[in-house]
Amino acid sequence: MSFLLPKLTCKREVDQAIKSVAEKVLVLRFGRDNDPVCLQLDDILAKTAHDLSKMAVIYLVDVNNVPVYTQYFDISYIPSTVFFFNGQHMKVDYGSPDHTKFVGSFKTKQDFIDLIEVIYRGAMRGKLIVRSPIDPNNIPKYDLLYQGI
């Protein structure tokens, strides 16, 4: 399903997307096109892209093409999904130590839709961090791996 969503292939394109997407949530899925979990997530993103078109813009980013962002967001697990609003990185409290990104795939389309709505409404009120509406049982568990320490 990754062929249904637009791809950003270099750092310049990612920078341009972050700067140019206004008044919508920018969703960047970092991963690989041939990874099974990424394909599962891409399927959910593709099915919800039209429903969320007034609130969000979704792009796929290959971790091998943008090592600067891969290192900056400490993307050691794929897929990882990062959110922006008007060029500002939006953080989400998932009840885990890392608020900068969502790691893994969403269990249902509704989990992703609910998360985008909460981020959008929070961002419109000027918040930089919001609490996740997703059931904690539906959030993948993982250990933080800090690379280069």
RANORDA-V22023 format. One record per residue. RES is the residue in one small letter. SS is DSSP state (H for helix, E for strand, C for the rest). PSI is psi in degrees with one decimal (* if undefined). D_FIRST is the distance of its C-alpha to the first C-alpha in Angstrom with 1 decimal. Layout:
res | ss | psi | d_first
RES | SS | PSI | D_FIRST
RES | SS | PSI | D_FIRST
This chain:
res | ss | psi | d_first
m | C | -7.6 | 0.0
s | H | -16.0 | 3.8
f | H | -12.5 | 5.3
l | H | -16.0 | 5.7
l | C | 147.2 | 7.7
p | C | 148.5 | 11.0
k | E | 145.1 | 12.1
l | E | 125.1 | 15.7
t | C | -6.0 | 17.2
c | C | 168.3 | 20.7
k | H | -40.1 | 23.1
r | H | -41.1 | 24.4
e | H | -38.9 | 21.2
v | H | -45.6 | 20.6
d | H | -45.9 | 24.3
q | H | -40.8 | 24.1
a | H | -43.6 | 21.2
i | H | -41.0 | 23.3
k | H | -35.1 | 26.4
s | H | -24.1 | 25.2
v | C | 114.3 | 23.1
a | C | 142.4 | 25.9
e | C | 22.0 | 26.4
k | C | 157.3 | 22.8
v | E | 128.4 | 21.1
l | E | 121.5 | 19.1
v | E | 119.3 | 16.2
l | E | 115.5 | 15.5
r | E | 111.3 | 13.1
f | E | 126.8 | 14.8
g | E | -155.1 | 13.4
r | C | 143.6 | 12.2
d | C | -24.1 | 9.1
n | C | 2.9 | 10.6
d | C | 131.1 | 11.7
p | H | -37.6 | 10.9
v | H | -36.3 | 11.7
c | H | -40.6 | 9.6
l | H | -38.1 | 6.4
q | H | -45.2 | 8.2
l | H | -42.3 | 9.0
d | H | -36.2 | 5.8
d | H | -45.6 | 5.2
i | H | -44.5 | 8.8
l | H | -43.1 | 8.9
a | H | -39.3 | 6.9
k | H | -25.6 | 9.1
t | H | -10.6 | 12.1
a | H | -43.5 | 12.0
h | C | -43.1 | 14.1
d | C | -32.2 | 16.4
l | C | 10.5 | 17.1
s | C | -24.2 | 17.5
k | C | -16.2 | 21.3
m | C | -23.1 | 21.1
a | E | 154.1 | 18.2
v | E | 130.8 | 16.3
i | E | 130.9 | 13.2
y | E | 150.9 | 12.6
l | E | 137.5 | 11.1
v | E | 127.1 | 14.0
d | E | 126.7 | 14.5
v | C | -26.4 | 17.6
n | C | -21.7 | 19.3
n | C | -21.7 | 19.5
v | C | 68.6 | 21.2
p | H | -25.2 | 23.7
v | H | -48.6 | 25.8
y | H | -33.9 | 23.4
t | H | -43.0 | 22.3
q | H | -42.2 | 26.1
y | H | -44.0 | 26.9
f | C | 5.9 | 24.6
d | C | 53.3 | 25.5
i | C | 93.8 | 21.9
s | C | -18.6 | 22.9
y | C | 138.8 | 20.2
i | C | 150.7 | 16.4
p | C | 151.0 | 14.3
s | E | 135.3 | 16.7
t | E | 126.2 | 16.3
v | E | 144.4 | 19.2
f | E | 141.5 | 20.5
f | E | 156.7 | 22.9
f | E | 120.8 | 25.0
n | C | 44.4 | 27.2
g | C | -1.4 | 27.0
q | E | 130.3 | 28.0
h | E | 123.6 | 26.2
m | E | 130.6 | 25.8
k | E | 150.4 | 26.5
v | E | 130.2 | 25.9
d | E | 104.1 | 28.2
y | C | 3.2 | 26.2
g | C | 15.4 | 29.4
s | C | 167.8 | 28.7
p | C | -21.6 | 30.5
d | C | 116.5 | 27.7
h | C | 0.3 | 27.0
t | C | -21.8 | 25.2
k | C | 158.9 | 21.6
f | E | 122.9 | 19.5
v | E | 130.9 | 18.9
g | C | -168.8 | 16.3
s | C | 151.9 | 13.8
f | C | 144.1 | 15.0
k | C | -39.7 | 16.3
t | C | 162.1 | 15.6
k | H | -38.7 | 14.2
q | H | -34.6 | 17.9
d | H | -45.0 | 18.6
f | H | -43.9 | 16.3
i | H | -45.6 | 17.8
d | H | -42.2 | 21.3
l | H | -44.6 | 20.9
i | H | -41.8 | 20.0
e | H | -42.7 | 22.9
v | H | -43.0 | 25.3
i | H | -44.9 | 24.4
y | H | -49.8 | 24.8
r | H | -40.8 | 28.1
g | H | -43.4 | 29.4
a | H | -37.9 | 28.7
m | H | -24.1 | 30.5
r | C | 2.2 | 33.4
g | C | 8.5 | 33.5
k | C | 146.4 | 32.4
l | C | -12.6 | 30.7
i | E | 137.2 | 29.9
v | E | 160.9 | 28.9
r | E | 134.9 | 28.9
s | C | 133.2 | 25.7
p | C | -2.3 | 25.6
i | C | 137.1 | 23.4
d | C | 128.6 | 25.4
p | H | -26.2 | 26.5
n | H | -19.2 | 25.6
n | H | 3.0 | 21.9
i | C | 122.8 | 22.0
p | C | 141.0 | 21.4
k | C | 139.2 | 24.8
y | C | 162.0 | 25.3
d | C | 141.0 | 28.2
l | C | 133.6 | 28.5
l | C | 109.1 | 28.9
y | C | 114.8 | 30.6
q | C | 141.9 | 30.3
g | C | 18.6 | 33.4
i | C | * | 35.9
